């Protein structure tokens, strides 16, 4: 729902225009749908001819006429409320409820008897547009001088109107038009976007199954029921994303990816190039259905752009032997047969070795230009894969680690055709994914995870700093929220990391100083200091100094 606010001082001129034919004769069936008590009693069922319009304007302006108090900017407050075209048309009764709730949320009512109410009316005159094929909407006209001569409070009325519309959209089952849609490639991971996506799909299903029934004609509760059912049906999409990321992060070849995904219980089938059964161009996945149901298939690219097969192949070995092995495994998956080339589980690297590799990777990332979106997208993709692998190992139900993986992966969603990722990024994160998965077999799994987690967190912080340096404020903000929220919550569950007591040169990093002093450092404290350090750091890194210079 979109509010559009204007101010003026001529109530009769506004009402005359709203009740008239419009500038291009686009107004039709003009009538009052809501208002204060006297407006609804006297004008709800009355035709808006010239004498009636004059009486309505005189009633609305009575407080100004009686008190004679002027108001800076004008006492006439006008706001149009328009719903999405996809929501169809609402009934007069529903618009009446929306108008009254909007007036109450804006504070123009009597505030439960503590103030005199404002005089107001809501007029409806068909769809917008010269051809009458636009959005359903109403116009609300309010006299800001209350009946007792006091003035209504309109501070931040634009912001409060937007907030009121967001609440009305949810309570009345309307499409949420206020969401940030600047990141369409994130496939429904923005706040409120899952509900908006479910609403679009529920509306499309209704149109396909019952063409004679419009979405706008359904009662609000029925819309909410259909949206809730669609949300429930869409849940496998998010679980499958975690499983695909974990399998891809642990795999060094395409054939290994197919085997790992199948071992997780995921149904997978290839999409072949036309005229051949050896060239795979894409894939679809589905959860194993319960008895008697059919599987629901999702294309890899519809789950997330960085999970398309051409994108995943950039991180795997490319050779004739590897391609032939992958083709055999795809064929076995399609025919629901056993793996053609089963392999024994490889030895996972030691966590301390992985932590050292990740530390070297973090050092190299400092020299990467923040404007190099391709490289940072690969880093985000691989880091999200390592987090997903960890989540698959210790979270029976997706929890804070899975949520952190999903949010970090948003930085990997790009439309441009990516290049092959740097070798060290890929190899380091594969080792991390394998080490996280194998840590449960160790004598102290939480300690092994804590050793690697601190370096993985620094990688996430580097991604956030790169986005901030290139002025990608939206993704930088949500990544920082993950650092403060889910990642910090995970850090609090990990034990302190002991370090050998050896004297070295005094480092600049206070966390490293504690470790070198031989004292155990709680991971949560180290992560919190890392967050504070990045919050106090300038917006651009040393490698991005030239970007800042151009802006200033």
C-alpha positions in Angstrom: 0.0 0.0 0.0 1.5 3.3 -1.1 0.6 6.6 0.8 0.9 9.9 -1.0 0.6 13.0 1.3 0.0 16.7 0.3 -1.0 19.8 2.3 -3.2 22.7 1.5 -5.7 25.3 2.8 -8.7 24.8 0.5 -10.9 22.0 1.7 -13.8 22.8 -0.7 -11.4 22.8 -3.7 -10.0 19.4 -2.7 -13.5 17.8 -2.1 -14.8 19.3 -5.4 -11.9 17.7 -7.3 -12.3 14.3 -5.7 -16.0 14.2 -6.2 -15.7 15.6 -9.8 -14.9 13.9 -13.1 -11.1 14.4 -12.7 -8.7 16.0 -15.1 -9.3 13.5 -17.9 -12.8 12.2 -16.9 -11.1 9.3 -15.2 -13.2 9.5 -12.0 -16.3 7.2 -11.9 -18.8 6.2 -9.2 -17.5 8.8 -6.8 -18.8 8.2 -3.3 -17.8 8.4 0.4 -16.6 5.2 1.9 -15.6 6.4 5.4 -15.3 9.4 7.6 -16.0 10.8 11.1 -19.4 10.0 12.7 -21.4 12.8 11.1 -19.8 12.3 7.7 -20.7 8.7 7.6 -24.2 9.3 9.0 -25.0 12.1 6.5 -22.9 11.5 3.3 -22.2 7.7 3.1 -25.2 6.9 0.9 -25.6 10.4 -0.7 -24.7 11.2 -4.3 -21.9 13.7 -4.5 -23.6 16.4 -6.5 -22.6 20.1 -6.2 -24.9 21.0 -3.2 -23.8 17.8 -1.3 -20.1 18.6 -2.0 -20.6 22.1 -0.6 -22.3 20.7 2.6 -19.5 18.1 3.1 -16.7 20.7 2.7 -18.6 23.1 5.1 -18.8 20.3 7.7 -15.1 19.4 7.4 -14.1 23.0 7.7 -16.4 23.8 10.6 -13.6 23.7 13.2 -11.5 26.3 11.3 -14.5 28.5 10.7 -15.4 28.4 14.4 -11.9 28.8 15.9 -10.5 31.1 13.2 -7.0 29.6 14.0 -4.5 29.6 11.1 -2.1 26.8 10.6 1.3 27.1 8.9 1.4 25.0 5.7 -2.4 24.7 5.6 -5.0 22.9 7.7 -6.0 20.4 4.9 -4.1 17.1 5.1 -4.7 14.9 2.0 -3.4 11.3 1.6 -4.2 8.8 -1.1 -3.9 5.1 -0.3 -3.3 2.8 -3.2 -3.0 -1.0 -3.2 -1.0 -3.1 -5.6 -2.7 -3.8 -9.0 -2.2 -7.5 -8.3 -4.5 -7.3 -5.3 -7.4 -6.4 -7.5 -10.2 -4.3 -6.0 -11.4 -4.2 -2.4 -15.0 -3.8 -1.2 -16.3 -0.5 0.3 -16.5 -2.2 3.7 -12.9 -3.2 3.6 -11.8 0.3 2.5 -13.9 1.6 5.4 -12.0 -0.5 7.9 -8.6 0.4 6.4 -9.5 4.1 6.5 -10.5 4.0 10.1 -7.4 2.0 11.1 -5.2 4.4 9.2 -6.8 7.5 10.9 -6.3 5.9 14.3 -2.7 5.0 13.6 -2.0 8.5 12.4 -3.5 9.9 15.7 -6.3 11.9 14.0 -9.1 10.2 16.1 -10.1 11.1 19.6 -7.2 9.1 21.1 -9.7 7.1 23.3 -11.5 10.2 24.5 -8.5 12.3 25.5 -8.8 14.7 22.6 -11.4 16.1 20.2 -11.4 14.2 16.9 -10.4 15.6 13.6 -13.1 15.9 10.9 -12.3 13.7 7.9 -13.6 11.8 5.0 -12.5 9.1 2.6 -13.7 9.3 -1.0 -13.4 6.5 -3.6 -13.7 7.0 -7.3 -12.6 3.9 -9.2 -9.2 2.8 -10.4 -6.4 5.1 -11.2 -5.3 5.9 -14.8 -7.0 7.5 -17.7 -8.2 4.2 -18.9 -9.4 2.9 -15.5 -7.0 0.0 -15.5 -4.7 1.2 -12.7 -4.7 0.6 -8.9 -7.7 0.6 -6.5 -7.3 3.5 -4.1 -9.0 6.0 -1.8 -8.4 9.6 -0.9 -8.5 10.7 2.7 -9.0 14.4 3.5 -8.5 15.5 7.1 -8.9 18.9 8.8 -5.9 19.3 11.1 -7.8 21.7 13.4 -9.6 19.5 15.8 -13.2 20.2 16.9 -12.0 21.9 20.1 -9.7 24.2 18.2 -6.4 22.5 19.0 -4.1 21.3 16.2 -3.3 17.7 15.3 0.2 16.5 15.6 1.8 15.8 12.2 5.5 15.6 13.0 7.1 12.9 10.8 3.7 12.2 9.1 5.4 10.7 6.0 7.4 8.2 8.0 4.4 7.4 10.3 2.1 6.9 7.2 4.6 4.5 5.7 4.7 2.5 9.0 0.9 2.5 9.2 0.7 1.1 5.6 3.2 -1.7 6.4 1.0 -2.7 9.3 -2.2 -2.5 7.3 -0.7 -4.6 4.5 0.0 -7.4 7.0 -3.3 -7.3 8.8 -5.4 -7.2 5.6 -3.4 -9.7 3.6 -2.2 -7.2 1.0 1.0 -7.2 -1.0 3.8 -5.5 0.9 4.9 -2.7 -1.4 7.4 -1.2 1.1 10.1 -3.9 0.9 13.6 -3.2 -0.4 13.6 -4.9 -3.8 17.0 -3.6 -4.9 18.5 -7.1 -4.5 16.3 -9.1 -6.8 19.1 -11.7 -7.2 18.8 -12.8 -3.6 15.8 -14.9 -4.5 13.4 -13.9 -1.7 15.8 -13.6 1.2 15.0 -9.9 2.0 13.0 -9.1 5.1 9.3 -9.8 4.2 10.2 -11.0 0.7 9.4 -14.6 1.5 5.8 -13.6 2.4 5.6 -11.4 -0.8 6.9 -14.3 -2.9 4.4 -16.7 -1.3 1.6 -14.1 -2.0 2.6 -13.9 -5.7 2.6 -17.7 -6.0 -0.7 -18.2 -4.2 -2.3 -15.6 -6.4 -0.9 -17.3 -9.6 -2.2 -20.7 -8.4 -5.7 -19.2 -7.8 -5.7 -17.6 -11.3 -4.6 -20.9 -12.8 -7.0 -23.2 -10.9 -10.0 -20.8 -10.8 -9.8 -18.1 -13.5 -13.3 -16.8 -12.7 -12.2 -15.9 -9.1 -10.1 -12.8 -8.6 -7.6 -12.4 -5.8 -9.1 -9.1 -4.8 -12.6 -10.6 -4.3 -11.4 -13.1 -1.7 -12.0 -12.3 2.0 -8.9 -11.3 3.9 -8.8 -14.5 6.0 -9.0 -16.7 2.9 -6.0 -14.8 1.4 -4.1 -15.2 4.6 -4.8 -19.0 4.6 -3.6 -19.4 1.0 -0.5 -17.4 1.7 0.3 -19.5 4.8 -0.2 -22.7 2.8 2.2 -21.4 0.1 4.8 -20.4 2.8 4.6 -24.0 4.1 5.1 -25.4 0.6 8.1 -23.2 0.0 10.0 -24.2 3.1 11.9 -27.1 1.4 13.5 -24.6 -0.9 15.5 -23.1 2.0 16.4 -26.5 3.5 17.7 -27.7 0.1 19.8 -24.6 -0.3 21.7 -25.5 2.9 22.2 -29.1 1.7 23.4 -28.0 -1.7 25.9 -25.6 -0.3 27.3 -28.1 2.2 27.7 -30.8 -0.5 29.3 -28.3 -3.0 31.7 -27.0 -0.3 33.0 -30.5 0.6 33.4 -31.6 -3.0 36.5 -31.3 -5.2 34.8 -32.7 -8.3 31.4 -32.7 -9.9 31.0 -36.4 -9.5 31.7 -36.1 -5.8 29.1 -33.4 -5.5 26.4 -35.7 -7.0 27.4 -38.5 -4.7 27.4 -36.3 -1.6 24.1 -34.8 -2.4 22.5 -38.2 -2.9 24.0 -39.5 0.4 22.2 -36.7 2.2 18.9 -38.1 1.0 18.3 -35.4 -1.6 16.7 -36.4 -5.0 18.7 -35.0 -7.9 18.2 -35.2 -11.6 20.2 -33.7 -14.5 19.1 -31.5 -17.3 20.8 -32.6 -20.6 21.7 -30.6 -23.6 19.4 -31.2 -26.5 20.2 -34.4 -28.5 22.6 -35.9 -26.0 22.7 -37.8 -22.7 26.3 -37.0 -21.8 26.3 -33.2 -21.6 24.6 -31.9 -18.4 23.6 -28.2 -18.5 21.7 -28.0 -15.2 20.0 -29.9 -12.4 16.9 -30.0 -10.2 16.6 -31.2 -6.6 13.8 -32.3 -4.4 13.3 -33.6 -0.9 12.4 -37.3 -0.6 8.6 -37.3 -0.3 6.6 -39.2 2.3 4.7 -42.2 1.2 2.0 -41.5 -1.4 3.2 -38.0 -2.4 5.1 -36.8 -5.4 8.4 -35.0 -5.1 8.5 -31.2 -5.6 11.4 -30.3 -7.8 13.4 -27.0 -7.7 16.0 -25.9 -10.2 19.4 -25.1 -8.8 19.2 -21.6 -10.2 15.8 -20.9 -8.8 17.1 -21.6 -5.2 20.0 -19.2 -5.6 22.0 -17.8 -8.5 25.4 -19.0 -7.0 24.0 -22.6 -6.9 23.6 -22.9 -10.7 25.6 -25.7 -12.2 27.9 -23.5 -14.4 28.7 -21.4 -11.3 29.4 -24.5 -9.2 31.6 -26.0 -11.9 34.0 -23.1 -11.6 35.3 -24.5 -8.3 35.8 -28.1 -9.5 38.5 -29.9 -11.4 38.0 -29.9 -15.1 39.4 -32.8 -17.2 38.1 -35.4 -19.6 38.3 -38.1 -16.9 36.4 -35.9 -14.4 33.7 -35.1 -17.0 33.2 -38.7 -17.8 32.9 -39.7 -14.2 30.4 -36.9 -13.5 28.3 -38.0 -16.5 28.2 -41.5 -15.1 27.0 -40.3 -11.7 24.4 -38.0 -13.2 23.0 -41.0 -15.2 22.9 -43.1 -12.1 21.1 -40.4 -10.2 18.5 -40.1 -13.0 17.9 -43.9 -13.0 18.0 -44.1 -9.2 20.9 -46.5 -9.2 23.9 -46.8 -7.0 26.9 -44.6 -7.4 29.0 -45.8 -10.3 32.4 -44.6 -8.9 32.1 -44.9 -5.1 35.0 -43.4 -3.3 36.2 -43.9 0.3 36.0 -40.9 2.5 39.1 -38.8 2.3 41.1 -37.9 5.3 40.0 -34.5 6.7 42.7 -32.0 7.3 43.6 -31.1 10.9 41.7 -28.0 12.3 44.9 -26.2 13.3 46.3 -26.6 9.8 43.0 -25.3 8.4 43.1 -22.3 10.8 46.6 -21.4 9.6 45.5 -21.6 6.0 42.5 -19.4 6.7 44.7 -16.9 8.5 46.9 -16.7 5.4 43.8 -16.3 3.2 42.6 -13.4 5.4 46.0 -11.7 5.0 45.7 -12.0 1.3 42.2 -10.6 1.2 43.5 -7.3 2.6 45.1 -6.7 -0.8 42.0 -7.5 -2.9 40.3 -4.4 -4.3 36.8 -4.0 -2.9 35.6 -3.1 -6.4 36.5 -6.6 -7.5 33.0 -8.0 -7.2 33.8 -11.3 -8.8 36.5 -12.2 -6.3 34.5 -11.1 -3.3 31.4 -13.0 -4.6 33.6 -16.2 -4.8 34.8 -15.6 -1.2 31.2 -15.1 0.0 30.1 -18.3 -1.8 32.8 -20.4 -0.4 32.5 -19.0 3.1 28.7 -19.7 3.0 29.5 -23.2 1.9 31.8 -23.8 4.9 29.2 -22.4 7.3 26.5 -24.6 5.7 28.8 -27.7 6.1 29.2 -26.8 9.8 25.4 -26.3 10.1 24.7 -29.7 8.5 27.1 -31.3 11.0 25.8 -29.9 14.3 22.3 -28.4 13.6 19.6 -31.1 13.2 17.2 -28.2 12.4 18.6 -25.1 10.6 19.7 -22.7 13.3 21.9 -19.6 13.7 24.8 -21.1 11.7 22.4 -21.9 8.8 20.9 -18.4 8.9 24.4 -16.9 8.9 25.3 -19.0 5.9 22.2 -17.8 4.1 22.9 -14.1 4.8 26.6 -14.3 3.8 25.6 -16.1 0.6 23.6 -13.0 -0.5 26.9 -11.3 -1.3 27.6 -14.1 -3.8 24.4 -13.4 -5.9 25.6 -11.7 -9.0 24.1 -11.5 -12.5 27.5 -11.1 -14.3 29.1 -14.3 -15.6 31.8 -15.1 -13.0 35.4 -16.1 -13.7 37.1 -19.1 -12.1 37.7 -18.4 -8.4 41.2 -18.0 -6.9 42.7 -21.4 -6.1 43.6 -20.6 -2.5 40.0 -19.4 -1.7 38.5 -22.6 -3.1 41.1 -25.1 -1.5 41.0 -23.4 1.9 37.3 -23.4 2.2 37.0 -27.0 1.0 39.4 -28.0 3.8 37.4 -25.9 6.2 34.1 -27.6 5.2 35.7 -31.0 5.5 37.2 -30.2 8.8 34.0 -28.9 10.3 32.2 -32.1 9.1 34.9 -34.3 10.6 35.2 -32.4 13.9 32.4 -34.5 15.5 34.6 -37.5 15.4 37.4 -35.9 17.5 37.7 -36.1 21.3 36.8 -32.5 21.7 34.7 -31.4 18.8 33.8 -27.9 20.2 37.4 -27.1 20.7 38.2 -28.1 17.1 35.4 -25.9 15.8 36.5 -23.0 18.0 40.0 -23.1 16.5 38.7 -22.6 13.0 35.7 -20.4 13.8 37.7 -17.3 14.8 39.5 -17.2 11.4 36.2 -17.9 9.6 34.6 -15.0 11.4 37.5 -12.7 10.2 36.7 -13.8 6.6 33.1 -12.7 7.1 34.3 -9.4 8.5 36.5 -8.9 5.5 33.5 -9.5 3.2 31.6 -6.9 5.2 34.4 -4.4 5.0 34.7 -4.8 1.2 31.0 -4.2 0.7 31.2 -1.1 2.9 34.2 0.2 1.1 32.4 0.0 -2.3 29.4 1.7 -0.8 27.1 -1.3 -0.9 25.4 -0.2 2.3 22.5 -2.6 2.2 24.5 -5.8 2.1 27.1 -4.3 4.5 24.4 -3.6 7.0 22.8 -7.1 7.0 26.2 -8.8 7.1 27.2 -6.7 10.1 23.8 -7.7 11.7 24.8 -11.3 11.2 28.1 -10.7 12.9 26.4 -9.1 15.9 23.6 -11.6 16.0 23.9 -15.2 14.8 27.7 -15.4 14.6 28.1 -13.8 18.0 25.5 -16.3 19.4 27.5 -19.2 18.0 30.8 -17.8 19.4 29.3 -17.8 22.9 28.7 -21.5 22.8 32.4 -22.3 21.9 35.1 -22.9 24.5 38.2 -20.8 25.1 41.2 -21.6 22.8 44.4 -22.4 24.7 47.7 -21.3 23.2 51.3 -22.3 24.0 53.0 -19.9 26.4 55.8 -18.5 24.4 57.2 -15.0 24.5 57.2 -13.2 21.2 57.3 -9.6 20.0 54.4 -7.6 21.4 51.7 -7.7 18.7 49.4 -4.8 17.9 46.3 -7.0 18.1 45.2 -7.4 21.8 43.5 -10.7 21.1 46.7 -12.2 19.6 48.6 -10.8 22.6 46.4 -12.8 25.0 46.9 -16.0 22.9 50.7 -15.5 22.8 50.7 -14.9 26.5 49.5 -18.4 27.0 46.0 -17.5 28.4 42.9 -19.1 27.0 40.9 -16.6 24.9 37.1 -17.0 24.9 36.0 -17.0 21.3 33.0 -14.8 22.1 35.4 -12.1 23.5 37.7 -12.4 20.4 34.7 -12.1 18.1 33.3 -9.1 20.0 36.6 -7.3 19.8 36.8 -8.0 16.1 33.4 -6.5 15.6 34.3 -3.4 17.6 37.5 -3.1 15.6 35.6 -3.2 12.3 33.0 -0.7 13.6 35.8 1.8 14.3 37.6 1.2 11.1 37.3 3.8 8.3 34.9 3.0 5.5 37.6 2.1 3.0 40.5 -0.3 3.3 44.0 0.5 2.4 43.6 -1.4 -0.9 40.5 0.7 -1.7 42.1 4.1 -1.1 41.8 5.1 -4.7 38.0 4.5 -4.5 37.7 7.0 -1.6 39.8 9.5 -3.4 37.5 9.4 -6.5 34.5 10.0 -4.4 35.9 13.0 -2.6 
